[in-house]
Amino acid sequence: MRTQKRNLLLLITAFIFLFNLGMNAQQTAIKVACIGDSVTAGYLLANPKSESYPSQLQVLMGSQYEVKNFGYSGATLLKKGSKPYYKTKECSDAIAYQPDIAIIHLGLNDTDPRNWPNYKDDFNADYSWLIDALRKQNPNVKIFICRMTPIFNEHPRFKSGTRDWFWQIQEHINEIAKANKVHLIDLHEKLYSRPDLFPDALHPTKEGAKILAQTVYENVTQDFGGLKLPAVFTDNMVLQRNLPIVIYGNANGGEKVEVSFDKQKITVSANEYGKWKAVFPAMKSGEIQQISISTSNQNITLKNILIGDVWFCSGQSNMAFPLKKAENGISELKKAATNTKLRLFNFEVIQETDEKAWDSLTLEKTNQLKYFSGNWKICDSISTKDFSAVAYYFGQNIVQEENVPIGLVQVAVGGSPIESWIDRYTLEHDDKEVDVLTNWRKSDFLMPWVRSRADENLKNAVNPKQRHPYDPCYNYEAGVSQFTEFPIKGFLWYQGESNAHNIELYEHLLPELVKSWRKAWGISLPFYFVQLSSINRPSWALFRDVQNRIQKKIPNSAMAVSMDFGDETNVHPIKKEPIGDRLALLALKYTYGKKITAEGPIPIKAIQKGNVILVSFSNAKQLFTADKKEVIGFELVTDKGIRIESKAIIVKDQVQISIPKDQKIKEILYAYKPFTTANLVNEASLPCSTFRLELDSVHQN
């Protein structure tokens, strides 16, 4: 009996000890307060208690942390705002909680017209008050304030003020973090390209909340998943010569990263966002190199690397058109391996935009911006067969002429409109284009064919905001943005077929695309593009003329004419070698400084003398016809708008056009039929572009 009592006493003592141990463990858990508005509270989520970002953060942080949600829907940071957070029970509870870590995400509701226009001068002071209130209760509290999650264009007040006030507040948040010496978490970056996760353009889904939780977890713990490199860093790559060699990637915060390259070694530390960068001196083209990147427990080695020039090749199907389908492409494949200085990076699509419905896995990966994948490859018959024929011939030319390694990065999508290649911020702030972002699959900004093809691909989609490579911004977000930190030599662009329905809009958009890309790369890189070919589609002559004008609007750009290699019925002409050659001529002249003729005749003026019109040209010492026959392609337009095909002859560096009797001529057209056999060339056998030229009235007789 005495033994039983003793055992019972020991059992009770052990229970009390374990209970107290558990209580102590609870008391010593690191307290995390998530302070914010409806995004923090979990508005729109089916079960906020388990799906909100603080709830998902608790799972990630583990039992050593106690995460509490102090979100309040509709809250403003501004004390004089429409629903000030500082007056809420959630605010007083958060301060009384005396957290060890505080995560503050406020500001979204301050974009309301009742708030920001009236009280914006109080924002910094009111935010500082909240920070000070938390520090007063716990001087050791570690405070993180957050750049706001996105507000997308479907928001009802987007254009009327929210868009602009949102970005003003983001800047204030940056200032507040610096002034108050608190940490800054960017909750905007990873979600700005995910409108599919925001059903009402403001509140994220459970998946969006998971991304928020993961972002906060990484920033608090500095665990960013260890050493990682961007997709562009692989074996066989080409690094840009004559510019600082930049090797960059991710690692855990504060982790030392050692980078060895060209008998040099640089040690850097990952910053508080897990990003690191090692910059080596610029190099000329040279021998094959190797890069070693290591941390205390990881090592990555990149082999067979060349130093040369890298060209970014983008657009739609005629840029993506593979060498194996081009005229003489099969024979070219057989000798491709001899191009030892040419390297190819084909950022291939996971699914073509052909006429079929995509499966659920493709739809999911597309939403997650995993539509492209690829790596650098040595030029051979395998790597070139599916690579852009136009880009391949361009690269081959530059290698031969410059004798330097050339790297070609292909990011192209068949049928894609130009809007899909422009970044979201640019489109949001472009008053001509902001509306294309709203319900784009019903928007007449985009060609009906483009929308119908997207509808076909997305038949199985359940998310009304399902992404697609024809979606405005998509190809920039999933494709272009993966390369903007990687130094390159310039751009090649072949696109326009899916924008030929709205010529005036394209005239505005292409310069905007170039401007936005140059801003992203941080340098005014050369931009060489291909004019649409010749085909029997009504608007294409006008489109070619607009493209001809556009090149004069874009500094450091030039255009390659392709209409003389077009096909009357096929939007994908197979003669790609001469187009690649013409792009190469432009680069050789304007980028590499060769003293060559790279373009065809350029019209200067047209004057009337008696019953003839004389059209003068630059860039032509002598004019010819490509087929050595009579001049084809000139038309005269009367003052009544009537187009007259007229006979023309070459007189040295001018074209002489006969005027029909009793006709008053207003302007001259050349190659203005959608499919044209116009044949004017210069002494270098380069063609004259489609053009429209008003008659110089001063010289009329």
Residue, then its C-alpha position, 0 to 999 in steps of 0.5 A: m500500500r505504501t509503495q502504491k502511494r509513493n508511486l502515485l505521488l511520483l506520478i502527480t509530481a511528474f505531471i505537475f512538472l510537465f505541466n509547468l514545463g509546458m506552461n513555461a514553454q508557452q510563456t517563452a514562445i516568441k510573440v508575433a503580432c500581425i497588425g493590419d487591415s482586411v488583407t491581414a484579417g483574411y477578408l473574403l477567405a472561406n475560413p480566415k482562422s486557418e487561411s489568413y496569412p497570420s494563420q498560415l504564418q503560424v504553421l510556417m514559424g512552428s511552436q516556438y512562435e505564437v502568431k496572433n492576428f490583429g487585422y481589422s477590415g477597412a482600417t486606415l493608418l491615418k488617424k483622421g481617416s474614414k476608419p482609423y486603426y488606432k481607435t480599434k480594439e485590435c490596435s489596443d490589443a496588439i499594443a497590450y500584447q507586447p509582441d516580440i515581433a510586429i508585422i504592420h501592413l496598413g495603407l490600402n484603405d488610405t487610398d480612399p478619396r476621403n483619406w489620402p487627398n485630405y490627410k496625406d501630410d499626417f501619414n508619416a507621423d501617424y505611422s511613427w506613432l504606431i511604431d512608438a506605441l509598440r516600442k513603448q510597451n516593449p523596447n526590444v520589439k522587432i518591427f517590420i512594416c510592409r510595402m502594400t499588397p497590390i490594388f489591381n485595375e478592376h478596383p472601382r476607384f483605380k483610375s480616379g485616384t487610387r492608382d496614383w495615391f497607392w504609389q505615393i503611399q508606397e514611397h511614404i512607407n519606404e521613408i517611414a522604414k528608414a526614418n524609424k529604423v524598422h525593417l521593410i518587407d515587400l509584400h507587393e513584389k511577388l503578388y503584383s504579377r498575380p492578379d489571378l489571386f485577387p478576385d475583387a482586385l484587392h483581397p488575396t485568395k488562400e493561395g495569395a495569403k500563403i505567398l504573403a505568409q511565406t514572404v513574411y516568414e522569409n523576412v523574419t527568419q532570413d531563411f530564403g531557401g539557401l543558394k539559388l541562381p536565376a534561370v539564365f545562369t547555366d552551363n554553356m552560357v554567354l556573358q556580355r563582354n565590355l561590361p562589368i560581369v555580374i553574377y547574382g542570385n539568392a541565399n539565406g540572409g547574411e549568408k556568405v557567398e563566394v564567387s570564383f571566376d577568371k582566377q578571381k574570387i569575390t566574397v559577398s553577403a546576401n542582404e536582408y532580402g536574400k539577394w546577393k551580387a558579385v561584380f567582376p571587371a569587364m572582359k573582352s571576348g576570350e577563352i572558355q570560363q568556369i564559375s564556382i559559387s558556394t556557401s558554407n554548405q552548398n556549391i554550384t559550378l557553371k562550366n563551358i562559359l564564353i564572353g561575348d555579346v548577348w542579344f535578346c530575341s522576342g516577339q510572336s510566331n515569326m520570331a519563334f518560327p523554327l529553323k527546321k521549318a525555314e527554307n533550306g533549314i534542314s541543310e543548315l541544321k547539318k552544319a550548325a555544329t560548326n558554329t562553335k561561338l554561337r550559344l542558344f537559350n530557348f525559353e520554351v513554352i510549356q504549351e503552344t497557343d494552338e487551337k485546343a483546350w489546355d489541361s488543368l496542369t498547364l492552366e495552373k503552371t501558367n497562373q504561377l508564371k511557369y509558362f517558360s523554361g530553358n537553359w543555354k545550349i551549344c549550337d548543334s543540329i539538336s539545339t537549333k532545330d526548334f530555335s528561331a530561324v531569324a535569330y539564328y541567321f542573325g547570330q551566325n552573321i555577327v559571329q562571322e563578321e565580328n569573330v566573337p561569341i554570340g549568345l541568343v536568348q529567345v523569348a517568343v510566343g506565337g500570336s501574342p499581342i504587344e500588350s502582353w510584352i509590356d510591364r504592368y506598371t507601364l500599362e497601368h499608367d498609360d491612359k491609352e492602354v490602362d483599360v486593356l487590363t480590365n477583362w481583356r478577353k472581352s476587350d476590343f483593344l485586342m484583336p478578335w482572333v487573339r481573344s477567341r484563341a485565348d478562349e479556346n485555350l482556357k475552356n477548362a479554366v475555373n478561375p475567371k482571372q485565369r492567366h494566358p500568354y495573350d494576357p496584357c503583361y503576361n509575357y513580360e512578367a513570366g518571360v522578359s522579367q527573368f532577364t532584366e538584371f542580366p547584361i545584354k548587347g541589344f534587342l531583336w523584335y519581330q511582332g505586330e501580326s496580332n496588332a494589325h487591327n489598330i495601327e494608331l495604337y501600335e504606333h503609340l505602344l511600340p515606343e512605350l515597349v522599348k522605353s519600358w525595356r530600356k528602363a528595366w535593363g537600365i541602359s538605352l540598348p539598340f532595338y532592331f525590329v522586323q517590318l511585317s511582310s507582304i500578305n493579302r490582309p487589308s490593313w498590312a500596307l498601312f501597318r508597314d507604313v506605320q512601322n516605317r515611321i515608328q523607327k524614326k520615333i525610337p532613338n537607337s532603333a532601325m527596321a529590317v524590311s521583309m515584304d519582298f519575302g512575304d507570302e500572299t496567303n501564309v502569315h509565316p513566310i519560310k524565307k527567314e535567312p534574308i531577314g536575319d541577314r538584314l537584322a545583322l546588317l543593321a547591328l553591324k552598322y549601328t552597333y558594331g560601327k561597320k561602314i556598310t549600307a544596311e538599309g534600302p532607299i529612303p524617300i526624302k521628298a516628291i516634287q511636281k515638274g510639269n506632268v511628272i513627279l520626281v521622288s528623291f531618295s537618300n541612302a541610294k547612290q543608284l536606284f535599281t529594280a530587284d528583278k531588273k524589270e520595270v519599276i512596280g509599286f507606285e501609286l498616285v492619290t488625287d485630291k479626291g482620294i482616288r488611287i491611280e497606279s502610275k508608270a514610273i522610271i528610274v533616273k539615277d537616284q530619283v524615280q520619275i512618275s507620270i501624272p495622268k492628264d487633268q489629275k491633281i495629285k496630293e500624295i504618292l504611295y509605294a508598296y501600298k498593297p497588302f501583298t505587293t511585288a514592289n521592287l525598288v532597291n539600292e545598289a546594295s540590293l536592299p529594298c525600299s520600305t512601304f511609304r506614303l509621301e505628300l507632294d511638296s506643294v512648294h514645287q508644284n508647277 
